[in-house]
């Protein structure tokens, strides 16, 4: 039973070290400031306005009845 506890403890310590090493490596990198880069140009096909579908004629009067 003690052997199982020692093995599981060893695995836990090994995985903890791996996590610490990854975290330390990640902190060495300089964070990227997204506000320093210029805004990429928009797609030329996009006009900047979403077309709305509007009816060409008034709806029939029975649509306004409330029964």
C-alpha positions as CSV (number, residue, x, y, z in Angstrom):
1,X,0.0,0.0,0.0
2,X,2.9,2.4,0.8
3,X,4.4,1.7,-2.6
4,X,1.2,2.9,-4.3
5,X,1.2,6.1,-2.3
6,X,4.9,6.7,-3.2
7,X,4.3,6.1,-6.9
8,X,1.3,8.4,-7.0
9,X,3.2,11.1,-5.0
10,X,6.0,10.8,-7.5
11,X,3.7,11.2,-10.5
12,X,2.0,14.2,-8.8
13,X,5.4,15.9,-8.1
14,X,6.6,15.2,-11.7
15,X,3.4,16.8,-13.2
16,X,3.6,19.7,-10.8
17,X,7.2,20.4,-12.0
18,X,6.1,20.2,-15.6
19,X,3.4,22.8,-14.9
20,X,5.8,25.1,-13.1
21,X,8.3,24.9,-16.0
22,X,5.6,25.7,-18.6
23,X,4.4,28.6,-16.5
24,X,7.9,30.1,-16.1
25,X,8.6,29.7,-19.8
26,X,5.4,31.4,-20.7
27,X,6.2,34.4,-18.4
28,X,9.5,35.0,-20.1
29,X,7.8,36.0,-23.4
30,X,6.9,39.7,-23.8
31,X,3.1,40.3,-23.9
32,X,1.9,41.5,-27.2
33,X,0.2,44.9,-27.2
34,X,-2.6,44.7,-29.7
35,X,-3.2,48.5,-29.6
36,X,0.2,49.3,-31.1
37,X,-0.5,47.6,-34.4
38,X,-2.5,49.6,-37.0
39,X,-6.0,48.5,-37.9
40,X,-6.0,46.1,-40.8
41,X,-7.8,47.3,-43.9
42,X,-11.4,46.2,-44.3
43,X,-12.6,44.0,-47.1
44,X,-13.4,46.1,-50.2
45,X,-16.6,44.2,-50.8
46,X,-18.0,45.1,-47.5
47,X,-19.9,48.4,-47.8
48,X,-20.3,49.0,-44.0
49,X,-24.0,48.9,-44.0
50,X,-26.3,45.9,-43.5
51,X,-29.2,46.1,-46.0
52,X,-32.6,46.0,-44.4
53,X,-35.5,44.3,-46.1
54,X,-38.4,46.7,-46.3
55,X,-41.8,46.0,-47.9
56,X,-42.5,47.9,-51.1
57,X,-46.3,48.1,-50.4
58,X,-48.3,48.6,-47.3
59,X,-49.6,45.4,-45.7
60,X,-53.2,44.5,-46.2
61,X,-55.7,45.9,-43.6
62,X,-56.6,42.4,-42.2
63,X,-53.0,42.3,-40.8
64,X,-53.9,45.1,-38.4
65,X,-57.1,43.6,-37.0
66,X,-57.1,42.5,-33.4
67,X,-59.6,39.9,-32.6
